[in-house]
Amino acid sequence: MELYLDSVDFNEIEEAFQLGFLTGLTTTPTFMHRHGITDIDGAIVKLSGMVPELQVEALGETYEEIVEEAHRLLTLPLKKTPVFKVPVSLSGLRACKTLTDEGHRVNVHLIYTLNQAYMAMEAGAAFVCPLAGRLQDQGHDAVSLFEQCVEVVEMYGYPTKIMFSSVRHPDHIRQALLAGVHVCTVPWGVMKRLCDNSLTAVGTEQFFEHTRLMTMRVKEMVQAVNPTCNIDDSVTTALVKMTESAMGAVTLVDDKGQLAGIFTDGDIRRKLQEKGRDVLDQKLSELGITRNPITISSDALLYEAVKIFKDRQIDNIIVLENNLPIGMVDIQDFVQLGLVG
């Protein structure tokens, strides 16, 4: 089934045809009116240079007017000869036969019955275009009509493609495929949703998550700030550095810059409960700090950090490079990326 875009919005047309596999574009005077286009000829010329195939209205109330309008359109500086769209009527069918005999292709549209479709096929229409959405709005079985049209084309060998149009939602495309139609013309808003599926989205995110775990290094997750205190600094100093860095812990080092421990916001709360406000002026070295904090190499893969978080039930891991602390990774950063549940 060939896929056409149904639009006159230049921005979405450019975006849609970047897919590289759309067959062409269908337009209507209604679309142009909705988008405030007043220079219809200019729009048609521009569109003819944007898409592989353009289907455009040759509008007229009589046979002569329809053929004259088609011939007039051919005088425009078009990049390629368009398919002429003509509403079904006796005048339209006569014009379809004339234009087809001249070597042009015609889409007879606004089809609502099999009899109309049959007459268009007999007139040599390259496309017969019933309107699914409009038929269903009126309570008709649109899918049956498309199936009947396809069956007639195959039974009698008409060189006509049945086009599914007036698409309102993704399920219309499923209906078109199952009905065996040859062409479906779809608004961009609907076309963009054809790949949407919640299970696909979940599975794709899992792939990304697992790839990050197996390829990213811990150093890529280290915070830009590295709140560090000397073990002889006061509890207040540690509290200020936690606040400034928006992290829940500070790395403690000795006078040589070697890792000496870790002090967390949980430690502060516990010490305040035990000793009261006076603890804020005490040195960190006097408080029984954690001397052997959990560490990880900066070159370790993320899954190793995740395993530590889960196994040790901690919130922060100190990252070492050449045995010196260069920062911390926080479990919340992993949660935000979906790496830890």
C-alpha positions as CSV (number, residue, x, y, z in Angstrom):
1,M,0.0,0.0,0.0
2,E,1.5,3.3,-1.1
3,L,1.5,6.1,1.5
4,Y,0.7,9.7,0.7
5,L,0.7,12.7,2.9
6,D,-2.6,14.7,3.1
7,S,-1.6,18.3,3.8
8,V,-0.8,21.8,2.6
9,D,1.3,22.8,5.6
10,F,4.8,23.5,4.1
11,N,6.6,22.9,7.4
12,E,5.0,19.5,8.1
13,I,5.4,18.5,4.4
14,E,9.1,19.1,4.6
15,E,9.3,17.2,7.8
16,A,7.2,14.3,6.6
17,F,9.1,13.8,3.3
18,Q,12.4,13.5,5.1
19,L,11.1,9.9,5.8
20,G,12.2,9.2,2.3
21,F,9.5,6.7,1.4
22,L,6.3,8.7,0.9
23,T,4.9,8.4,-2.6
24,G,3.3,11.7,-2.9
25,L,1.1,14.5,-1.5
26,T,-2.7,15.2,-1.8
27,T,-4.1,18.6,-1.2
28,T,-7.6,20.2,-1.2
29,P,-8.9,23.7,-1.5
30,T,-10.3,23.2,2.0
31,F,-6.8,22.7,3.4
32,M,-5.5,25.9,1.6
33,H,-8.4,27.9,2.9
34,R,-7.8,26.7,6.5
35,H,-4.1,27.7,6.2
36,G,-4.9,31.1,4.9
37,I,-3.3,30.5,1.5
38,T,-4.5,33.2,-1.0
39,D,-2.0,32.6,-3.8
40,I,-3.2,29.1,-4.7
41,D,-1.1,28.9,-7.9
42,G,2.0,29.9,-6.0
43,A,1.4,27.3,-3.4
44,I,0.9,24.6,-6.1
45,V,4.2,25.6,-7.8
46,K,6.0,25.4,-4.6
47,L,4.5,22.1,-3.6
48,S,5.4,20.6,-7.0
49,G,9.0,21.1,-6.2
50,M,8.8,19.6,-2.7
51,V,7.3,16.2,-3.3
52,P,7.7,13.2,-5.7
53,E,4.1,13.4,-6.8
54,L,1.5,16.1,-6.3
55,Q,-2.3,15.6,-6.6
56,V,-4.1,18.9,-7.0
57,E,-7.7,20.0,-7.6
58,A,-8.8,20.8,-11.2
59,L,-12.0,22.5,-10.1
60,G,-14.9,23.4,-12.3
61,E,-18.7,23.2,-12.5
62,T,-18.8,22.0,-16.1
63,Y,-16.8,19.6,-18.2
64,E,-15.3,22.5,-20.1
65,E,-14.3,24.4,-16.9
66,I,-12.6,21.3,-15.4
67,V,-10.6,20.6,-18.6
68,E,-9.8,24.3,-19.0
69,E,-8.6,24.5,-15.3
70,A,-6.4,21.4,-15.8
71,H,-4.8,22.9,-18.9
72,R,-4.3,26.2,-17.1
73,L,-2.5,24.5,-14.3
74,L,-0.2,22.9,-16.8
75,T,0.9,26.3,-17.9
76,L,2.3,27.0,-14.4
77,P,6.1,26.6,-13.9
78,L,5.6,23.2,-12.2
79,K,8.5,20.9,-11.5
80,K,6.4,17.9,-12.6
81,T,3.0,17.2,-14.0
82,P,0.4,16.8,-11.3
83,V,-2.3,14.2,-10.8
84,F,-5.6,16.1,-11.3
85,K,-8.3,15.6,-8.6
86,V,-11.9,15.8,-9.8
87,P,-15.0,15.3,-7.8
88,V,-17.3,12.6,-9.1
89,S,-20.1,13.8,-11.4
90,L,-21.1,13.2,-15.0
91,S,-19.1,16.3,-16.0
92,G,-16.2,15.3,-13.9
93,L,-16.1,11.8,-15.4
94,R,-16.3,13.2,-18.9
95,A,-13.3,15.4,-18.0
96,C,-11.5,12.5,-16.5
97,K,-11.9,10.5,-19.8
98,T,-10.6,13.5,-21.8
99,L,-7.6,14.2,-19.5
100,T,-6.8,10.5,-19.4
101,D,-6.9,10.2,-23.2
102,E,-4.4,13.2,-23.2
103,G,-2.0,11.1,-21.1
104,H,-2.7,12.7,-17.7
105,R,-3.7,10.9,-14.5
106,V,-6.9,11.7,-12.7
107,N,-8.0,11.1,-9.1
108,V,-11.8,10.9,-9.0
109,H,-12.7,11.7,-5.4
110,L,-15.6,12.4,-3.1
111,I,-16.7,8.9,-3.7
112,Y,-19.5,7.5,-1.5
113,T,-20.9,4.5,-3.4
114,L,-19.7,1.6,-5.4
115,N,-21.7,2.8,-8.4
116,Q,-19.7,6.1,-8.3
117,A,-16.5,4.2,-8.0
118,Y,-17.4,2.0,-11.0
119,M,-18.2,5.0,-13.2
120,A,-14.8,6.5,-12.3
121,M,-13.1,3.2,-13.2
122,E,-14.8,3.2,-16.5
123,A,-13.8,6.8,-17.2
124,G,-10.1,5.7,-16.8
125,A,-9.5,7.2,-13.4
126,A,-6.0,6.5,-12.1
127,F,-7.3,6.8,-8.5
128,V,-10.7,6.3,-7.0
129,C,-11.0,7.9,-3.7
130,P,-13.8,7.2,-1.2
131,L,-13.8,9.1,2.1
132,A,-13.6,6.8,5.1
133,G,-14.1,9.3,7.9
134,R,-17.0,11.1,6.3
135,L,-18.7,7.9,5.5
136,Q,-18.4,6.6,9.0
137,D,-19.6,10.0,10.4
138,Q,-22.8,9.2,8.6
139,G,-23.1,5.7,10.0
140,H,-22.0,3.9,6.8
141,D,-19.7,0.9,6.6
142,A,-16.8,2.5,4.9
143,V,-14.5,-0.5,5.0
144,S,-17.0,-2.6,3.1
145,L,-17.0,0.0,0.3
146,F,-13.2,-0.1,0.1
147,E,-13.2,-3.9,0.0
148,Q,-15.9,-3.9,-2.8
149,C,-13.9,-1.3,-4.8
150,V,-10.7,-3.4,-4.5
151,E,-12.6,-6.5,-5.5
152,V,-14.1,-4.8,-8.6
153,V,-10.6,-3.6,-9.7
154,E,-9.2,-7.1,-9.4
155,M,-12.2,-8.8,-10.9
156,Y,-12.4,-6.7,-14.1
157,G,-8.7,-5.6,-14.3
158,Y,-9.2,-1.9,-14.1
159,P,-5.9,0.1,-14.1
160,T,-7.2,2.0,-11.1
161,K,-5.8,2.4,-7.6
162,I,-8.2,2.6,-4.7
163,M,-7.2,5.4,-2.3
164,F,-8.3,5.4,1.3
165,S,-8.8,9.0,2.4
166,S,-10.4,11.1,5.1
167,V,-8.2,9.4,7.7
168,R,-9.0,10.4,11.2
169,H,-7.0,8.1,13.4
170,P,-4.3,5.3,13.3
171,D,-6.8,2.5,13.2
172,H,-8.0,3.8,9.8
173,I,-4.6,2.8,8.4
174,R,-5.0,-0.7,9.8
175,Q,-8.5,-0.9,8.2
176,A,-7.0,0.3,4.9
177,L,-4.3,-2.4,4.9
178,L,-6.8,-5.2,5.7
179,A,-9.2,-3.9,3.0
180,G,-6.4,-4.3,0.5
181,V,-6.5,-0.7,-0.8
182,H,-3.6,0.4,-3.0
183,V,-3.1,3.9,-1.6
184,C,-3.7,5.6,1.7
185,T,-3.4,9.4,2.2
186,V,-2.8,10.4,5.8
187,P,-2.6,13.7,7.7
188,W,0.8,14.2,9.4
189,G,-0.7,14.2,12.9
190,V,-2.0,10.7,12.3
191,M,1.1,9.5,10.4
192,K,3.4,10.4,13.3
193,R,1.4,8.2,15.6
194,L,1.6,5.0,13.5
195,C,4.8,3.9,15.3
196,D,3.5,4.7,18.8
197,N,3.1,1.9,21.2
198,S,3.6,1.9,25.0
199,L,5.2,-1.5,25.0
200,T,7.7,-0.4,22.3
201,A,8.5,2.7,24.3
202,V,9.1,0.7,27.5
203,G,11.3,-1.8,25.6
204,T,13.3,0.9,23.9
205,E,13.9,2.7,27.1
206,Q,15.1,-0.5,28.7
207,F,17.5,-1.0,25.8
208,F,18.9,2.5,26.4
209,E,19.1,1.9,30.1
210,H,20.9,-1.4,29.8
211,T,23.3,0.1,27.2
212,R,24.2,2.9,29.5
213,L,24.8,0.5,32.3
214,M,27.2,-1.5,30.2
215,T,29.0,1.2,28.4
216,M,29.1,4.4,30.5
217,R,31.8,5.0,33.0
218,V,31.2,6.2,36.6
219,K,33.3,9.3,35.9
220,E,30.6,10.4,33.4
221,M,28.1,10.6,36.3
222,V,30.3,12.4,38.8
223,Q,28.8,15.7,39.9
224,A,30.6,18.9,38.6
225,V,30.9,20.0,42.2
226,N,32.9,18.0,44.7
227,P,32.0,19.0,48.2
228,T,35.1,18.2,50.3
229,C,36.1,18.9,53.9
230,N,39.2,18.4,55.9
231,I,38.6,16.1,58.9
232,D,39.5,19.0,61.2
233,D,36.7,21.2,59.7
234,S,33.6,21.9,61.8
235,V,30.3,20.2,61.4
236,T,28.9,23.7,60.3
237,T,31.5,23.8,57.5
238,A,30.3,20.4,56.3
239,L,26.7,21.5,56.5
240,V,27.4,24.7,54.4
241,K,29.2,22.7,51.7
242,M,26.3,20.2,51.5
243,T,23.9,23.0,51.1
244,E,26.0,24.8,48.5
245,S,26.4,21.6,46.4
246,A,22.9,20.4,46.9
247,M,24.3,17.0,47.9
248,G,23.6,15.0,50.9
249,A,27.3,14.2,51.9
250,V,30.8,15.6,51.9
251,T,34.0,13.7,51.2
252,L,36.5,13.9,54.1
253,V,40.2,14.2,53.4
254,D,43.4,14.5,55.5
255,D,46.1,17.1,55.2
256,K,47.6,15.1,52.3
257,G,44.4,15.0,50.3
258,Q,44.0,11.3,51.0
259,L,40.5,9.9,51.6
260,A,39.7,10.0,55.3
261,G,36.0,9.3,55.4
262,I,32.5,10.5,54.5
263,F,30.0,12.7,56.4
264,T,26.4,12.7,55.5
265,D,23.3,14.7,56.2
266,G,22.0,11.7,58.1
267,D,25.1,11.9,60.3
268,I,24.3,15.5,61.2
269,R,20.7,14.7,62.2
270,R,21.9,11.8,64.4
271,K,24.6,13.8,66.1
272,L,22.2,16.7,66.7
273,Q,19.7,14.3,68.4
274,E,22.5,12.8,70.5
275,K,24.5,16.0,71.5
276,G,22.3,19.0,70.6
277,R,23.3,22.2,68.8
278,D,26.8,22.3,70.3
279,V,27.8,19.6,67.9
280,L,27.8,22.1,65.1
281,D,31.0,23.6,66.4
282,Q,32.8,20.3,66.8
283,K,35.5,19.0,64.5
284,L,34.4,16.2,62.2
285,S,37.3,14.1,63.4
286,E,35.8,14.2,66.9
287,L,32.5,12.7,65.9
288,G,33.3,9.1,65.0
289,I,33.0,9.7,61.2
290,T,32.8,6.8,58.8
291,R,36.5,6.1,58.2
292,N,36.1,3.4,55.5
293,P,33.5,4.8,53.1
294,I,32.2,2.9,50.0
295,T,34.3,3.8,47.0
296,I,34.4,3.0,43.3
297,S,36.9,3.6,40.5
298,S,36.1,6.4,38.1
299,D,36.6,3.9,35.2
300,A,34.1,1.4,36.6
301,L,31.0,0.8,34.5
302,L,27.7,2.1,35.8
303,Y,26.2,-1.3,36.5
304,E,28.9,-1.7,39.1
305,A,27.7,1.4,40.9
306,V,24.1,0.3,40.6
307,K,25.0,-3.0,42.2
308,I,26.7,-1.2,45.1
309,F,23.7,1.0,45.7
310,K,21.4,-2.0,45.8
311,D,23.6,-4.3,47.8
312,R,24.8,-1.7,50.4
313,Q,21.6,0.3,50.6
314,I,23.5,3.7,50.5
315,D,22.8,7.0,48.8
316,N,26.4,8.1,47.9
317,I,29.5,6.5,46.6
318,I,32.9,8.3,46.6
319,V,34.6,8.1,43.2
320,L,38.4,7.5,43.2
321,E,40.9,8.2,40.5
322,N,44.5,7.2,41.2
323,N,43.3,6.5,44.7
324,L,42.3,10.2,45.2
325,P,38.7,11.3,45.7
326,I,37.4,13.2,42.7
327,G,33.8,13.4,43.6
328,M,30.7,11.4,44.4
329,V,27.8,9.7,42.6
330,D,24.4,10.1,44.1
331,I,21.7,7.5,43.8
332,Q,19.1,10.2,42.9
333,D,21.0,10.9,39.7
334,F,20.7,7.2,38.8
335,V,17.0,7.2,39.6
336,Q,16.3,10.2,37.4
337,L,17.9,8.3,34.5
338,G,15.9,5.2,35.2
339,L,19.0,3.2,36.1
340,V,17.8,2.4,39.6
341,G,14.2,1.6,40.4
